[in-house]
Amino acid sequence: MKHIFRTSLATLILMSSTATAADLSVNNAGVSNQFLDIAATLNSFPISVTLQDEYSEGDFIMLSFPGENVVSFASLATTLNVEATSGKKGVTLDYVTSGYDADADETWLKYRITELGETGNTTVGVKLNFGAVTADTDELAAYDSYSMRTFSRTSYDNYPDTAGNSPDPLDVSENSEAELYYMYDQFQYDTRTGAMTEESNWLFDRTVDVIDSYRLTFADGYSSDRVKVRVLHPWFLNPGKYVPNSYLRPKSLRVIYSGANMFSWVVDSNPQTETLDFNGQINSETPCVIESVSADQVVQVCDSPGYDRTAIADFYPNGTELLPDGSFTVSAEVDYDQSNFIGSDTDYTLKEIGDTIFTYTLPTISYGEWDINGSVTNIPYMPYSAQESAEAGSTGIDQILYVTNKSQKEYSDDVPPIYIDVITESGGREHFSSDDLGGLVANQGITKIAGALREAMFARGLLDNSQKVSIMVTVPENPANIEVYSAYNVGGSDRGWVQNDSQRVFEETPLRD
């Protein structure tokens, strides 16, 4: 089986040019670019030209198309006979020849008026129906849009034009050009109001509680977070533009939820099996299923998703593992091939590609966050030297870490505790509660935390060897009230200040005053 990946393809639309003052017109039609991947050829809708000038026998009518071999003219009429009617002359038009203009990169067809009827008194308003052209889909894919044009020449001017010669005007019109193909992609996110927008409730949107139960539950009584992603045909977004005249039915939809360490809280409910059992922690609404789970990513798959599919996933904290805070993204992949339904209002042929599967990848977009009802400060770098005992004095590198609480509230027994997470060089993560840190709390004023943290790290074996770590300090207090200072010195004199992201201020924080 062959699998082809697409990341940015366009779509096709046959746009119409209204024949008001004259000339060229085709019917509206929309063709997805993904349809072009599986189709070898595709016919246009019929092309017609309405004359808006007085023609004579021997005059020429030209049709011109961009490129060489992009469209085939085998289906176009070689002789057109229009009967006289309503005062209009009868017209007979015969195909003469065709050619390619390399300088203009255009292929042209030449027709000659070989006979005009004796009845009727004008050629104005005579409609010539040429039929359809057949597009080579591989050639067409090189264009963002594809237009054709028509023009006329007198019998004595002929065509191609002679260098330096200015042909006499004949049936010159602003409507002599029409866009045949307009590119768009069949698979898009649902960005309508109330769907995949920041104002909707489809995105990740919860507050992790650090006040009543440190990072084990969501705040405000929420037991889960429901997330929705919808991929659909753009006709649903703009029916007037993206007309689905040639399209296909996708084979499967894959939704990828991502966030750095944002799914690290999911535990294996059945370690005896090879795959991660996330039962009760992540639920997928049918007909979609969860395909895989890792610390940074959850993949959801929907088979035979149709033209409008919503993937719904629910995330339930397990009450034992710490919930991270941070942002999420989402991306999507759509698989398609020749096996599912194919629809077209014009004739087409398929490529000989067997069971080749194509994958179209939609862009990665921001998709909400989990914040916390407290202050979080990340210290990206802090060096530590190995030490042999918890009571050891200076080891050559001393850490300088302070938490300042600027709150004016008089605490009684509800002084906010201090929690610290340490991320090691190898990516390991160690969490230290207030009790692990000797009852460390953030009372009003300044609290030194370096010593308590160093002792706790030693007890966990983190200081058996010298290493550099990253530190996250969490205080269940209004972020506007908390500041963290971080630095270190070497040999007692060389102080190195470490920039951190203190303080993180939220506009809405249902916290202490």
Secondary structure, 3 states (H helix, E strand, C coil): CCEEEECCCCCEEECCCCCCCCEEEECCEEECHHHHHHEEEEECCCEEEECCCCCCCCCEEEEEEECCCCEECCCCCCEEEECCECCECCEEEEEEEEEEECCCCEEEEEEEEEEECCCCCECCCCEEEEECCEEEHHHHCCCCEEEEEEEEECCCCCCCCCCCCCCCCCCCCCCCEEEEEECCCCCEECCCCCCCCCCCCCCEEEEECCCCCCCCCECCCCCCEEEEEEEECHHHCCCCCCCCCEEECCCEEEEEEECCCCCCCCCCCCCCCCCCCCCCCEEECCCEEEEEECCCEEEEEEECCCCEEEEEEEECCCCCCCCCCEEEEEEEEEEECCCCCEEECCCEEECCCCCCEEEEEEEEEEEEEEEECCEEEEEEEEEECCCCCCCCCCCCEEEEEEEEECCCCCCCCCCCECEEEEECCCCCEEEECCCCCCCCECCCEEEECHHHHHHHHHHCCCCCCCEEEEEEEEECCCHHHEEEEEEEEECCCEEEECCCCCCCCCCCCCCCC
